[in-house]
Amino acid sequence: MGHHHQDILNRVECWRDRLSTVEKTGYGSYSGQAEKKHRRRKIRIMNITTDLSEALKRIEELEHELEVSNGLLKDRDALLNAIPLCPAHGLCFPHALEWIEQVKTLSRIISGL
Ligand SMILES: [Zn+2]
């Protein structure tokens, strides 16, 4: 998990701690109204924590997927860079396939097959 994500989770965790400290020390002079307000706030923060964890998990997944995609693109570019560029498009897959077909034909002619 990235530092940034961990920082966000730590801050939410800190809020949860503060809320539970209020609970442990008792509501004391809290009126019933204030206690109700506190409980509502707590539920909200618990929900935020859950949503946030889910969101951060999804971000981690997407970052991983992106890494994989970038790896594939790098492989693709390396392959395209290994052959002459397409006159019209530069790095171009249809051109690459056509070029390989021509080389295969040429190789058949050279080897007399
Ligand atoms: Zn092309």
Backbone and ligand atoms as CSV (ligand in chain L), in Angstrom:
chain,resi,resn,atom,element,x,y,z
A,1,MET,N,N,0.849,-1.213,0.000
A,1,MET,CA,C,0.000,0.000,0.000
A,1,MET,C,C,0.874,1.249,0.000
A,2,GLY,N,N,0.522,2.221,-0.824
A,2,GLY,CA,C,1.332,3.441,-0.939
A,2,GLY,C,C,1.317,4.258,0.336
A,3,HIS,N,N,2.363,5.089,0.505
A,3,HIS,CA,C,2.477,5.932,1.702
A,3,HIS,C,C,1.270,6.840,1.854
A,4,HIS,N,N,0.845,7.392,0.725
A,4,HIS,CA,C,-0.263,8.341,0.708
A,4,HIS,C,C,-1.538,7.688,1.247
A,5,HIS,N,N,-1.819,6.476,0.756
A,5,HIS,CA,C,-3.017,5.757,1.197
A,5,HIS,C,C,-2.947,5.455,2.676
A,6,GLN,N,N,-1.742,5.019,3.104
A,6,GLN,CA,C,-1.562,4.662,4.514
A,6,GLN,C,C,-1.820,5.883,5.395
A,7,ASP,N,N,-1.379,7.038,4.938
A,7,ASP,CA,C,-1.559,8.288,5.669
A,7,ASP,C,C,-3.048,8.586,5.868
A,8,ILE,N,N,-3.824,8.415,4.806
A,8,ILE,CA,C,-5.268,8.671,4.891
A,8,ILE,C,C,-5.903,7.721,5.896
A,9,LEU,N,N,-5.539,6.423,5.797
A,9,LEU,CA,C,-6.104,5.429,6.711
A,9,LEU,C,C,-5.720,5.740,8.158
A,10,ASN,N,N,-4.464,6.198,8.364
A,10,ASN,CA,C,-4.020,6.545,9.716
A,10,ASN,C,C,-4.852,7.679,10.303
A,11,ARG,N,N,-5.169,8.658,9.472
A,11,ARG,CA,C,-5.944,9.800,9.944
A,11,ARG,C,C,-7.359,9.381,10.332
A,12,VAL,N,N,-7.947,8.494,9.518
A,12,VAL,CA,C,-9.293,8.004,9.844
A,12,VAL,C,C,-9.236,7.186,11.140
A,13,GLU,N,N,-8.177,6.384,11.246
A,13,GLU,CA,C,-7.995,5.562,12.444
A,13,GLU,C,C,-7.907,6.458,13.685
A,14,CYS,N,N,-7.206,7.576,13.549
A,14,CYS,CA,C,-7.056,8.551,14.630
A,14,CYS,C,C,-8.424,9.078,15.064
A,15,TRP,N,N,-9.288,9.380,14.106
A,15,TRP,CA,C,-10.637,9.851,14.419
A,15,TRP,C,C,-11.433,8.793,15.179
A,16,ARG,N,N,-11.267,7.556,14.739
A,16,ARG,CA,C,-11.987,6.456,15.413
A,16,ARG,C,C,-11.521,6.356,16.862
A,17,ASP,N,N,-10.217,6.509,17.070
A,17,ASP,CA,C,-9.665,6.460,18.436
A,17,ASP,C,C,-10.256,7.552,19.303
A,18,ARG,N,N,-10.311,8.746,18.739
A,18,ARG,CA,C,-10.832,9.882,19.510
A,18,ARG,C,C,-12.282,9.652,19.903
A,19,LEU,N,N,-13.052,9.082,18.969
A,19,LEU,CA,C,-14.455,8.806,19.248
A,19,LEU,C,C,-14.602,7.751,20.339
A,20,SER,N,N,-13.767,6.722,20.265
A,20,SER,CA,C,-13.917,5.664,21.270
A,20,SER,C,C,-13.407,6.130,22.629
A,21,THR,N,N,-12.465,7.097,22.633
A,21,THR,CA,C,-12.015,7.672,23.903
A,21,THR,C,C,-13.179,8.381,24.591
A,22,VAL,N,N,-13.932,9.127,23.822
A,22,VAL,CA,C,-15.119,9.807,24.370
A,22,VAL,C,C,-16.049,8.779,24.997
A,23,GLU,N,N,-16.197,7.634,24.335
A,23,GLU,CA,C,-17.084,6.591,24.849
A,23,GLU,C,C,-16.554,5.985,26.141
A,24,LYS,N,N,-15.236,5.711,26.170
A,24,LYS,CA,C,-14.629,5.062,27.333
A,24,LYS,C,C,-14.725,5.944,28.575
A,25,THR,N,N,-14.506,7.246,28.388
A,25,THR,CA,C,-14.558,8.158,29.531
A,25,THR,C,C,-16.009,8.417,29.950
A,26,GLY,N,N,-16.909,7.844,29.205
A,26,GLY,CA,C,-18.311,7.990,29.541
A,26,GLY,C,C,-18.867,9.283,28.993
A,27,TYR,N,N,-20.148,9.348,28.856
A,27,TYR,CA,C,-20.751,10.548,28.290
A,27,TYR,C,C,-20.841,11.647,29.338
A,28,GLY,N,N,-20.670,11.241,30.605
A,28,GLY,CA,C,-20.607,12.217,31.702
A,28,GLY,C,C,-21.719,13.216,31.660
A,29,SER,N,N,-21.335,14.441,31.404
A,29,SER,CA,C,-22.318,15.520,31.434
A,29,SER,C,C,-23.089,15.630,30.121
A,30,TYR,N,N,-22.774,14.700,29.191
A,30,TYR,CA,C,-23.493,14.743,27.917
A,30,TYR,C,C,-24.991,14.624,28.164
A,31,SER,N,N,-25.739,15.437,27.460
A,31,SER,CA,C,-27.190,15.272,27.510
A,31,SER,C,C,-27.530,14.095,26.616
A,32,GLY,N,N,-28.716,13.572,26.730
A,32,GLY,CA,C,-29.155,12.485,25.846
A,32,GLY,C,C,-29.034,12.887,24.394
A,33,GLN,N,N,-29.306,14.168,24.141
A,33,GLN,CA,C,-29.250,14.687,22.773
A,33,GLN,C,C,-27.819,14.609,22.235
A,34,ALA,N,N,-26.848,15.038,23.060
A,34,ALA,CA,C,-25.440,15.041,22.642
A,34,ALA,C,C,-24.947,13.613,22.425
A,35,GLU,N,N,-25.444,12.698,23.265
A,35,GLU,CA,C,-25.036,11.295,23.130
A,35,GLU,C,C,-25.523,10.722,21.803
A,36,LYS,N,N,-26.775,11.040,21.489
A,36,LYS,CA,C,-27.338,10.576,20.212
A,36,LYS,C,C,-26.521,11.109,19.047
A,37,LYS,N,N,-26.135,12.392,19.145
A,37,LYS,CA,C,-25.367,13.049,18.097
A,37,LYS,C,C,-24.017,12.333,17.941
A,38,HIS,N,N,-23.408,12.030,19.078
A,38,HIS,CA,C,-22.122,11.343,19.069
A,38,HIS,C,C,-22.245,9.984,18.380
A,39,ARG,N,N,-23.291,9.237,18.712
A,39,ARG,CA,C,-23.472,7.910,18.108
A,39,ARG,C,C,-23.656,7.998,16.599
A,40,ARG,N,N,-24.427,9.009,16.168
A,40,ARG,CA,C,-24.631,9.189,14.724
A,40,ARG,C,C,-23.306,9.485,14.031
A,41,ARG,N,N,-22.511,10.368,14.687
A,41,ARG,CA,C,-21.219,10.748,14.121
A,41,ARG,C,C,-20.306,9.515,14.016
A,42,LYS,N,N,-20.378,8.685,15.036
A,42,LYS,CA,C,-19.531,7.493,15.054
A,42,LYS,C,C,-19.884,6.556,13.897
A,43,ILE,N,N,-21.192,6.318,13.708
A,43,ILE,CA,C,-21.639,5.446,12.619
A,43,ILE,C,C,-21.147,5.987,11.281
A,44,ARG,N,N,-21.233,7.334,11.146
A,44,ARG,CA,C,-20.799,7.956,9.901
A,44,ARG,C,C,-19.307,7.696,9.665
A,45,ILE,N,N,-18.521,7.862,10.697
A,45,ILE,CA,C,-17.067,7.665,10.555
A,45,ILE,C,C,-16.731,6.204,10.282
A,46,MET,N,N,-17.469,5.283,10.926
A,46,MET,CA,C,-17.256,3.852,10.659
A,46,MET,C,C,-17.534,3.559,9.185
A,47,ASN,N,N,-18.633,4.141,8.649
A,47,ASN,CA,C,-18.988,3.913,7.245
A,47,ASN,C,C,-17.935,4.483,6.317
A,48,ILE,N,N,-17.437,5.688,6.671
A,48,ILE,CA,C,-16.397,6.313,5.848
A,48,ILE,C,C,-15.170,5.415,5.808
A,49,THR,N,N,-14.811,4.862,6.970
A,49,THR,CA,C,-13.626,3.997,7.039
A,49,THR,C,C,-13.781,2.807,6.114
A,50,THR,N,N,-14.976,2.189,6.159
A,50,THR,CA,C,-15.228,1.024,5.309
A,50,THR,C,C,-15.153,1.409,3.836
A,51,ASP,N,N,-15.861,2.495,3.464
A,51,ASP,CA,C,-15.854,2.943,2.068
A,51,ASP,C,C,-14.442,3.272,1.615
A,52,LEU,N,N,-13.718,3.958,2.500
A,52,LEU,CA,C,-12.358,4.382,2.168
A,52,LEU,C,C,-11.449,3.171,1.942
A,53,SER,N,N,-11.564,2.183,2.822
A,53,SER,CA,C,-10.743,0.980,2.669
A,53,SER,C,C,-11.039,0.305,1.338
A,54,GLU,N,N,-12.343,0.226,1.010
A,54,GLU,CA,C,-12.743,-0.382,-0.265
A,54,GLU,C,C,-12.166,0.399,-1.433
A,55,ALA,N,N,-12.286,1.733,-1.354
A,55,ALA,CA,C,-11.817,2.588,-2.440
A,55,ALA,C,C,-10.301,2.447,-2.612
A,56,LEU,N,N,-9.573,2.448,-1.495
A,56,LEU,CA,C,-8.110,2.343,-1.569
A,56,LEU,C,C,-7.704,0.986,-2.127
A,57,LYS,N,N,-8.468,-0.057,-1.746
A,57,LYS,CA,C,-8.183,-1.399,-2.253
A,57,LYS,C,C,-8.354,-1.419,-3.774
A,58,ARG,N,N,-9.446,-0.773,-4.235
A,58,ARG,CA,C,-9.724,-0.709,-5.674
A,58,ARG,C,C,-8.612,0.059,-6.390
A,59,ILE,N,N,-8.134,1.144,-5.771
A,59,ILE,CA,C,-7.042,1.930,-6.365
A,59,ILE,C,C,-5.797,1.059,-6.504
A,60,GLU,N,N,-5.508,0.282,-5.446
A,60,GLU,CA,C,-4.341,-0.615,-5.487
A,60,GLU,C,C,-4.477,-1.577,-6.664
A,61,GLU,N,N,-5.698,-2.141,-6.830
A,61,GLU,CA,C,-5.951,-3.093,-7.915
A,61,GLU,C,C,-5.729,-2.435,-9.268
A,62,LEU,N,N,-6.280,-1.202,-9.409
A,62,LEU,CA,C,-6.159,-0.498,-10.692
A,62,LEU,C,C,-4.705,-0.151,-10.980
A,63,GLU,N,N,-3.966,0.232,-9.932
A,63,GLU,CA,C,-2.552,0.547,-10.111
A,63,GLU,C,C,-1.793,-0.678,-10.598
A,64,HIS,N,N,-2.168,-1.839,-10.044
A,64,HIS,CA,C,-1.527,-3.088,-10.462
A,64,HIS,C,C,-1.866,-3.399,-11.918
A,65,GLU,N,N,-3.165,-3.230,-12.273
A,65,GLU,CA,C,-3.595,-3.482,-13.654
A,65,GLU,C,C,-2.859,-2.568,-14.619
A,66,LEU,N,N,-2.699,-1.313,-14.197
A,66,LEU,CA,C,-1.996,-0.333,-15.027
A,66,LEU,C,C,-0.547,-0.753,-15.249
A,67,GLU,N,N,0.062,-1.260,-14.186
A,67,GLU,CA,C,1.447,-1.718,-14.251
A,67,GLU,C,C,1.567,-2.841,-15.292
A,68,VAL,N,N,0.602,-3.788,-15.224
A,68,VAL,CA,C,0.601,-4.905,-16.173
A,68,VAL,C,C,0.425,-4.388,-17.594
A,69,SER,N,N,-0.542,-3.460,-17.775
A,69,SER,CA,C,-0.789,-2.894,-19.106
A,69,SER,C,C,0.440,-2.177,-19.624
A,70,ASN,N,N,1.095,-1.405,-18.753
A,70,ASN,CA,C,2.299,-0.693,-19.167
A,70,ASN,C,C,3.390,-1.658,-19.581
A,71,GLY,N,N,3.484,-2.779,-18.887
A,71,GLY,CA,C,4.454,-3.815,-19.234
A,71,GLY,C,C,4.183,-4.351,-20.631
A,72,LEU,N,N,2.885,-4.612,-20.923
A,72,LEU,CA,C,2.502,-5.131,-22.240
A,72,LEU,C,C,2.797,-4.109,-23.330
A,73,LEU,N,N,2.508,-2.831,-23.027
A,73,LEU,CA,C,2.776,-1.781,-24.003
A,73,LEU,C,C,4.264,-1.667,-24.293
A,74,LYS,N,N,5.070,-1.818,-23.245
A,74,LYS,CA,C,6.521,-1.753,-23.407
A,74,LYS,C,C,7.001,-2.881,-24.316
A,75,ASP,N,N,6.450,-4.101,-24.097
A,75,ASP,CA,C,6.782,-5.247,-24.948
A,75,ASP,C,C,6.376,-4.958,-26.390
A,76,ARG,N,N,5.171,-4.419,-26.558
A,76,ARG,CA,C,4.654,-4.131,-27.888
A,76,ARG,C,C,5.546,-3.110,-28.596
A,77,ASP,N,N,5.920,-2.038,-27.857
A,77,ASP,CA,C,6.777,-1.006,-28.439
A,77,ASP,C,C,8.142,-1.564,-28.808
A,78,ALA,N,N,8.670,-2.454,-27.945
A,78,ALA,CA,C,9.982,-3.055,-28.227
A,78,ALA,C,C,9.900,-3.845,-29.530
A,79,LEU,N,N,8.788,-4.579,-29.710
A,79,LEU,CA,C,8.589,-5.373,-30.927
A,79,LEU,C,C,8.491,-4.459,-32.142
A,80,LEU,N,N,7.683,-3.398,-32.034
A,80,LEU,CA,C,7.498,-2.480,-33.155
A,80,LEU,C,C,8.782,-1.724,-33.478
A,81,ASN,N,N,9.581,-1.439,-32.437
A,81,ASN,CA,C,10.841,-0.721,-32.651
A,81,ASN,C,C,11.893,-1.580,-33.321
A,82,ALA,N,N,11.680,-2.921,-33.273
A,82,ALA,CA,C,12.663,-3.844,-33.847
A,82,ALA,C,C,12.572,-3.900,-35.364
A,83,ILE,N,N,11.474,-3.347,-35.925
A,83,ILE,CA,C,11.302,-3.388,-37.384
A,83,ILE,C,C,11.183,-1.955,-37.916
A,84,PRO,N,N,11.297,-1.771,-39.253
A,84,PRO,CA,C,11.188,-0.407,-39.800
A,84,PRO,C,C,9.815,0.206,-39.481
A,85,LEU,N,N,9.810,1.532,-39.245
A,85,LEU,CA,C,8.554,2.225,-38.911
A,85,LEU,C,C,7.604,2.263,-40.105
A,86,CYS,N,N,6.328,2.314,-39.825
A,86,CYS,CA,C,5.322,2.494,-40.867
A,86,CYS,C,C,5.475,3.926,-41.407
A,87,PRO,N,N,5.540,4.099,-42.739
A,87,PRO,CA,C,5.722,5.450,-43.291
A,87,PRO,C,C,4.575,6.390,-42.895
A,88,ALA,N,N,3.386,5.831,-42.720
A,88,ALA,CA,C,2.223,6.676,-42.425
A,88,ALA,C,C,2.002,6.891,-40.930
A,89,HIS,N,N,2.241,5.863,-40.108
A,89,HIS,CA,C,1.838,5.950,-38.691
A,89,HIS,C,C,2.960,5.767,-37.677
A,90,GLY,N,N,4.188,5.540,-38.135
A,90,GLY,CA,C,5.259,5.281,-37.165
A,90,GLY,C,C,5.117,3.895,-36.591
A,91,LEU,N,N,4.945,3.807,-35.246
A,91,LEU,CA,C,4.713,2.491,-34.630
A,91,LEU,C,C,3.297,2.068,-34.992
A,92,CYS,N,N,3.188,0.997,-35.782
A,92,CYS,CA,C,1.869,0.642,-36.330
A,92,CYS,C,C,1.763,-0.870,-36.470
A,93,PHE,N,N,0.764,-1.440,-35.844
A,93,PHE,CA,C,0.633,-2.891,-35.820
A,93,PHE,C,C,0.322,-3.511,-37.182
A,94,PRO,N,N,-0.690,-2.988,-37.927
A,94,PRO,CA,C,-0.977,-3.573,-39.251
A,94,PRO,C,C,0.263,-3.576,-40.143
A,95,HIS,N,N,1.033,-2.475,-40.085
A,95,HIS,CA,C,2.269,-2.384,-40.864
A,95,HIS,C,C,3.255,-3.468,-40.419
A,96,ALA,N,N,3.367,-3.666,-39.106
A,96,ALA,CA,C,4.291,-4.667,-38.559
A,96,ALA,C,C,3.926,-6.059,-39.086
A,97,LEU,N,N,2.630,-6.396,-39.051
A,97,LEU,CA,C,2.185,-7.716,-39.516
A,97,LEU,C,C,2.481,-7.893,-41.011
A,98,GLU,N,N,2.220,-6.823,-41.772
A,98,GLU,CA,C,2.476,-6.855,-43.213
A,98,GLU,C,C,3.980,-7.054,-43.470
A,99,TRP,N,N,4.782,-6.334,-42.697
A,99,TRP,CA,C,6.237,-6.396,-42.845
A,99,TRP,C,C,6.750,-7.811,-42.556
A,100,ILE,N,N,6.207,-8.415,-41.516
A,100,ILE,CA,C,6.615,-9.778,-41.157
A,100,ILE,C,C,6.232,-10.759,-42.267
A,101,GLU,N,N,5.032,-10.578,-42.846
A,101,GLU,CA,C,4.600,-11.431,-43.966
A,101,GLU,C,C,5.570,-11.315,-45.137
A,102,GLN,N,N,5.997,-10.072,-45.428
A,102,GLN,CA,C,6.938,-9.847,-46.536
A,102,GLN,C,C,8.269,-10.538,-46.262
A,103,VAL,N,N,8.732,-10.437,-45.020
A,103,VAL,CA,C,10.001,-11.077,-44.645
A,103,VAL,C,C,9.881,-12.589,-44.781
A,104,LYS,N,N,8.740,-13.137,-44.405
A,104,LYS,CA,C,8.521,-14.588,-44.519
A,104,LYS,C,C,8.557,-15.014,-45.984
A,105,THR,N,N,7.884,-14.230,-46.832
A,105,THR,CA,C,7.871,-14.518,-48.262
A,105,THR,C,C,9.292,-14.477,-48.822
A,106,LEU,N,N,10.011,-13.397,-48.443
A,106,LEU,CA,C,11.397,-13.215,-48.865
A,106,LEU,C,C,12.258,-14.401,-48.439
A,107,SER,N,N,12.049,-14.824,-47.227
A,107,SER,CA,C,12.856,-15.940,-46.684
A,107,SER,C,C,12.568,-17.231,-47.429
A,108,ARG,N,N,11.295,-17.409,-47.842
A,108,ARG,CA,C,10.946,-18.600,-48.620
A,108,ARG,C,C,11.642,-18.561,-49.974
A,109,ILE,N,N,11.657,-17.368,-50.606
A,109,ILE,CA,C,12.283,-17.206,-51.919
A,109,ILE,C,C,13.785,-17.499,-51.816
A,110,ILE,N,N,14.426,-16.903,-50.791
A,110,ILE,CA,C,15.877,-17.061,-50.608
A,110,ILE,C,C,16.250,-18.525,-50.412
A,111,SER,N,N,15.430,-19.224,-49.590
A,111,SER,CA,C,15.774,-20.622,-49.311
A,111,SER,C,C,15.253,-21.559,-50.411
A,112,GLY,N,N,14.632,-20.968,-51.455
A,112,GLY,CA,C,14.197,-21.736,-52.609
A,112,GLY,C,C,13.064,-22.717,-52.315
A,113,LEU,N,N,12.179,-22.366,-51.380
A,113,LEU,CA,C,11.039,-23.251,-51.070
A,113,LEU,C,C,9.799,-22.869,-51.892
L,1,ZN,ZN,ZN,0.585,2.135,-40.411
